[in-house]
Each structure stands twice: as structure tokens, then as C-alpha cells.
Amino acid sequence: MTQPHIVLPSPRLSEGEVRFERLRQRAGLILAPLVFLGLLLLPLPALKPEAHRLAAIMGLVIVLWVSEALPMPATALVGAVLCVILKVALAKEVFAPFADPLMFLFIGSFILARALFIHHLDRRLAFGVLSIPWIGAKPGRLLFAFGALTAFLSGWMSNTATTAMMYAIGVSILTFLFSQGAQDSPPINPRYATGLMLMTSFAASIGGLATPVGTPPNLIGLGLIRDLVGIDFPFFKWMLIGAPIVVVLFGYLYCYLNLLCPAGVRELPGSADMIRRERDELGSWTRGQYSTLFAFLTTVMLWIVPGVMALVLGEQSRIYLAISRSVPEAVAALIGALLLFLLPGNRAGRAITWDDAVRIDWGVTLLYGGGLALGTLSFQTGLAEAVGRGLAGWLPVSGDWGLVAASAAVALLVSETTSNTASANMVIPVVIALAKASAVDPLEPALAATMAASLGFMLPVSTPCNAIVYASGYIPLGRMVRYGILLDVMGVIVVVLLVKAIVPLVR
């Protein structure tokens, strides 16, 4: 089967927005070294020399991440290299996080997602669900099914890849509805197109919270919680928190988009037939699709079954301990990825080739490694403790509820102006340090910040998902901002309430 080709559209930025982006990047290149030198020369007697130098490095890295003056993976490497040059730590200590087991969980899950894409399994599932007779041509049902499917796929694939795939399907549906497919029918309200496009982006970002592999901030947060808090949060426990958050937020998203973006007609003429034709064009199942599905389900089973056994038998049972130690999440992901190289594919080949496998997003793994290295070193040098004490002294936040809410809100605000991955790398170590300085259990604030880092819905630059759908031309900027604020506010509320309610039950 030939590899599907999805072209990611470039966001349609206005001339003013283009100038702002250029100015932001140029300002970052100038401001970053100034911040670095300023912090390096500033007398900070309360810090150890290593912590002082690390503070200067982190100041430079944060400015570069926020301004995106350099590619973010490159910035992560800059931070790691400077830590070695300025003798914050030895090279083997600085670069150890780049070989962290979670790095291989990234790699394995990315290869599995790549195989789903190559063999059209994502499109087969999408058109299979959308062609269910119950959905038919009812605009509300189509919007619900489209969003629910997007959220589900995003729990296992990259948010951006899911959005790109569902964007292509959504644009095909809208093009049909607004062209010859509906010439003899009542006109469809253009707001419905806005709702369908926003559902594509927003549902993908929400769905990524369901599993640890749904979006990079999840694994970044879990790695920092494990290394800095000393708590290992396994796959199934994450899902016990993430899945309810996804269900509640998606239900809210559907209700307000269905209300604010009506189609204006009771049926979408011809859409059901068009979707069925697209499904039929995929043909019968291939060997590559069967093989990929087997490898994917095997991996999911290895991720979930140990958690179920822990609930049934207890976390100290011999069976659970034996399985969790022998097949941790990273090994399970690699087992699934390696099966793809063994199982049959199409045209007498394998389910995936090395040339296809290496096309995964290696930049995210480098960004994760660099962020984890800086976070770990901030605690080893005492920098995080000093920052936590300073923040605890002047922030108007008291108690665990206040800290959980503040952590989620700050992570959300940062993610609106920079990538959610960079937001997680910047905010979570500070949240953990602040919690420790405030004598509060850091697990709940750290989890809230981790999940809220993926909740950036207001602007086209907030996430790649927003940028993709904004390029469709169906979404006025003001509407994205207004509808994004509605989801931002509810997202923080839901994350705080469910983290506070569920974490004590599963930790």
C-alpha cells in the first residue's frame, strides 16, 4: 500500500501576525544571551556556584523556548551542552536522561503510530465509525462522532498527526456540503464548518490526555514526577485519571459547539453516501493492516493488564511485581514496535521498514531528554529548592487546593504562548519545588500542571492542532479566541476537581 500523503497546511497569519512572529524570534536571539549574562553576573550568594550557573542556563533556555528563536529540540541540547561546559555536572550525569526508559516509550509508541498511518488503519477506523447508519446525515450526530473519534485516536497517536488526518476528512466533508453535493438543498450555516474544524483541533488536544503516550507533556510530567518526587505513576493509573477528564471535557466541548455552531438544517444532504464511498475506496483489509493491529493491541494489552492486576491482586503481589519489572511500559512499546519488523506486510514485505520507522519525530525525544536533564539538575544543585522557597514567600497561594489550582492555571497560561511540551518542561519542576517548599504533597500539583500544559485553545499559535485548522479559512480568529477561552476555563476546573478527587483513590 502506498503511503498516504497528508499536507499540513500553513496557518493563514495576517501580515501583522507574521511581523510579530519575526519580531518575537529576533527578540529571543537578543534577549536570551542578555538574560544568561545578567543572571551569571548577578550576585546570588544564597545559591551554590553550580546552582547559580544553572540558573543562568535555564534563563537562556526559557527565553529561547518562549520565543522559538531556535528549534526547541536544539534549545534543549544547548542547555545540556552548557551544563557540561560550565561544570554544572559531569557529561554522563547531564546526558543520562537522554537514555531514560521513557525515551524508549516515546520511540516505540511513535513507531506504532507511524505504522497505523502508513497502513491507513486510522482512516479505516475513521470512515468505519462515521459511516455507521445511526450517525447518518444528522449534523449533531456527525459532529459528536467526528469529535469522539478524534479524541480516541489522539489518545494513542500524536495530537498533530490525528488533527492532520481528521482535518483532511473534515475538509472533504465540508467541501462536499458547500459545493455540488448540496446544490438543491437548504443552505448550511457556515458556523457549522467553524464547529467541525474547532472540534478537530480541540478534541485532539483533549484526547491526548487519556493515556501517557497521548501527548509528550504527559510523559515529561511522569518522568519528572518519578525523578523529582519519587513516585512511579504507571500507565493504567494515569488512564484512571486522564480518561474521566477526557470524557467530561469532550462532553462539554460537544455541547457548546453543537449549541453555538448549528448547521441550520436537520440533515446534511449526501454526506452519509459520500462517507460510505470513501470507506469503500479503502478496499478489503490487507496483511499489513492485520499485522499492525496485532502489534498495536499487543502493546496496549501489555500497558493496561499490569495495572488491572495491581487493582485486583494488589501492588505487592508477586505476579504484578514480576510483570511490571519484566515488561515496563517502555519495553512493552518496543515489543510492539519490533513486532512490526517481523510480521508480514503488503507486497511480501514487513509491516514496517526501517526507512519508514526512522521518520518519527526525533525532536520530541531530544526535547524530553533536555527538559528532564535540566529539571533533575535543578534539584541536585539546590536551585529548585531556592526557587520554591522564594515563590512560597510571595505567591498568594495557600493549602493544597490553592496550589493545585495555581499550578494548572500557570501551565495553561504558559502553553498559550509557547508549545505545550516546553510549557511542561518549564512549569512542572517549579511546581514540584514550590509544593515542597510549601510542605504540600507535590504529586497532585505536578499532575495538574502536566495535564493543563496541553490545554491551550485560544490562539492559532497555541498548538500545532490550532494552526492546522485555522488554515482552513473556516475559523474567524475572534471565534477561536472566544470558544477557546470557554474550554480553557472549564479545562482548568475539570483538571483540578478530578485530580483532587481521583489521585487519593489510585496512588
KAPE-V373316 format. One record per backbone hydrogen bond with DSSP energy under -1.0 kcal/mol. NH is the residue of the N-H (numbers start at 1). CO is the residue of the C=O. E is the energy in kcal/mol with one decimal. If there is no record, write none. Layout:
# KAPE-V373316
nh: [NH	NH]
co: [CO	CO]
e: [E	E]
This chain:
# KAPE-V373316
nh: [13	18	19	20	21	22	23	24	25	26	27	28	29	30	31	32	34	35	36	37	38	39	40	41	42	47	52	53	54	55	56	57	58	59	60	61	62	63	64	65	66	67	68	75	76	77	78	79	80	81	82	83	84	85	86	87	88	89	94	95	98	99	100	103	105	106	107	108	109	110	111	112	113	114	115	116	117	118	119	120	121	122	124	125	126	127	128	129	130	131	132	135	136	138	142	143	144	145	146	147	148	149	150	151	152	153	154	156	157	162	163	164	165	166	167	168	169	170	171	172	173	174	175	176	177	178	179	182	183	185	189	192	194	195	196	197	198	199	200	201	202	203	204	205	206	207	208	209	210	214	218	220	221	222	223	224	225	226	227	228	229	231	238	239	240	241	242	243	245	246	247	248	249	250	251	252	253	254	255	256	257	258	259	260	261	268	271	274	275	276	277	278	279	280	281	282	283	290	291	292	293	294	295	296	297	298	299	300	301	302	303	304	305	308	309	310	311	312	313	314	317	321	322	323	324	325	326	327	332	333	334	335	336	337	338	339	340	342	343	345	349	351	352	357	358	359	362	366	367	368	369	370	371	372	373	374	375	376	377	378	380	381	384	386	387	388	389	390	391	392	393	395	397	403	404	405	406	407	408	409	410	411	412	413	414	415	416	417	418	423	424	425	426	427	428	431	432	433	434	435	436	437	438	439	440	446	447	448	449	450	451	452	453	454	455	456	462	467	468	469	470	471	472	473	480	481	482	483	484	485	486	487	488	489	490	491	492	493	494	495	496	497	498	499	500	501	502	503	505	506	507]
co: [11	14	15	16	17	18	19	20	21	22	23	24	25	26	27	28	30	31	32	33	34	35	36	37	38	44	48	49	50	51	52	53	54	55	56	57	58	59	60	61	62	63	64	71	72	73	74	75	76	77	78	79	80	81	82	84	83	83	90	91	95	96	97	100	101	102	103	104	105	106	107	108	109	110	111	112	113	114	115	117	116	116	120	121	122	123	124	125	126	127	129	132	132	135	138	139	140	141	142	143	144	145	146	147	148	149	150	153	153	158	159	160	161	162	163	164	165	166	167	168	169	170	171	172	173	174	176	179	180	182	263	189	190	191	192	193	194	195	196	197	198	199	200	201	202	203	204	206	207	211	215	216	217	218	219	220	221	222	223	224	225	225	234	235	236	238	238	239	241	242	243	244	245	246	247	248	249	250	251	252	253	254	255	256	257	137	268	270	271	272	273	274	275	276	277	279	280	286	287	288	289	290	291	292	293	294	295	296	297	298	299	300	301	304	305	306	307	308	309	310	314	317	318	319	320	321	322	323	328	329	330	331	332	333	334	335	336	339	339	349	346	343	340	353	354	356	360	362	363	364	365	366	367	368	369	370	371	372	373	374	376	377	378	382	383	384	385	386	387	388	389	391	395	399	400	401	402	403	404	405	406	407	408	409	410	411	412	414	414	419	420	421	422	423	424	427	428	429	430	431	432	433	434	436	435	442	443	444	445	446	447	448	449	451	452	454	459	463	464	465	466	467	469	470	476	477	478	479	480	481	482	483	484	485	486	487	488	489	490	491	492	493	494	495	496	497	498	499	502	502	503]
e: [-1.8	-2.4	-2.1	-2.2	-2.4	-2.1	-2.5	-2.8	-2.1	-2.5	-2.8	-1.9	-1.8	-1.5	-3.5	-2.5	-1.1	-2.9	-2.4	-2.7	-2.7	-2.6	-2.0	-2.3	-1.5	-1.9	-2.7	-2.3	-2.2	-2.2	-1.6	-2.0	-2.9	-2.1	-1.9	-2.5	-2.7	-1.9	-2.2	-2.5	-2.7	-2.4	-1.5	-2.1	-2.1	-1.8	-2.3	-2.3	-1.9	-2.8	-2.5	-1.7	-1.3	-2.6	-2.7	-1.3	-2.7	-1.1	-2.3	-2.6	-1.1	-2.2	-1.7	-1.7	-1.2	-2.1	-2.1	-2.6	-2.2	-2.6	-2.1	-2.0	-2.4	-2.2	-2.0	-2.1	-1.9	-2.6	-2.3	-1.3	-1.5	-1.1	-2.6	-2.3	-2.3	-2.9	-1.9	-2.3	-2.6	-1.3	-1.6	-1.5	-1.6	-1.6	-2.7	-2.4	-2.2	-2.9	-2.7	-2.2	-3.0	-2.4	-1.9	-2.6	-2.3	-2.6	-2.1	-1.7	-1.9	-2.6	-2.5	-2.5	-2.2	-2.7	-2.8	-1.8	-1.6	-3.1	-3.0	-1.6	-2.1	-2.6	-2.9	-1.9	-2.4	-2.4	-1.1	-1.6	-1.2	-1.3	-3.1	-2.1	-1.4	-2.6	-2.5	-2.3	-2.6	-2.4	-1.6	-1.6	-3.0	-2.0	-1.1	-2.0	-2.3	-3.0	-1.4	-2.0	-1.9	-1.5	-1.6	-2.3	-2.8	-2.3	-2.5	-2.3	-2.6	-2.3	-2.4	-3.0	-1.6	-1.4	-2.0	-1.9	-1.7	-1.2	-3.7	-2.1	-1.5	-2.4	-2.5	-2.5	-2.6	-2.8	-2.2	-2.1	-2.7	-2.9	-2.1	-2.2	-2.3	-2.7	-1.5	-2.8	-2.1	-3.0	-1.5	-2.1	-2.5	-2.2	-2.2	-2.0	-2.3	-2.6	-1.9	-1.2	-1.6	-2.2	-2.6	-2.4	-2.5	-2.2	-2.4	-2.6	-2.7	-2.2	-2.0	-2.5	-2.4	-2.1	-1.8	-2.3	-2.7	-1.8	-2.6	-2.0	-1.8	-2.1	-3.4	-1.3	-1.4	-2.3	-2.6	-2.2	-2.9	-1.8	-1.7	-3.2	-2.5	-2.2	-2.0	-2.4	-2.1	-2.2	-2.9	-2.0	-1.1	-1.2	-2.9	-3.4	-1.4	-2.0	-1.2	-2.4	-2.3	-1.4	-1.5	-1.8	-2.4	-2.6	-2.5	-2.6	-2.4	-2.7	-2.1	-2.2	-2.3	-2.5	-2.5	-1.9	-2.2	-2.4	-3.1	-1.9	-2.6	-2.8	-2.4	-2.2	-2.7	-2.5	-1.1	-2.6	-2.0	-1.8	-2.4	-2.4	-2.5	-2.5	-2.1	-2.4	-2.6	-2.2	-2.1	-2.4	-2.5	-2.1	-1.1	-1.2	-1.2	-2.5	-2.2	-2.1	-2.2	-2.8	-1.7	-2.5	-2.5	-2.2	-2.7	-2.6	-2.2	-2.3	-1.7	-1.2	-3.1	-2.3	-2.6	-2.5	-2.4	-2.3	-2.4	-2.5	-1.5	-1.4	-1.8	-1.1	-1.3	-1.8	-2.3	-1.9	-2.3	-1.3	-1.5	-1.3	-1.9	-2.4	-2.4	-2.8	-2.1	-2.3	-1.7	-1.5	-2.8	-2.6	-1.6	-2.5	-2.1	-1.9	-2.8	-2.6	-2.5	-2.5	-2.7	-2.3	-2.2	-1.8	-2.9	-1.7	-1.4	-1.2	-2.1]
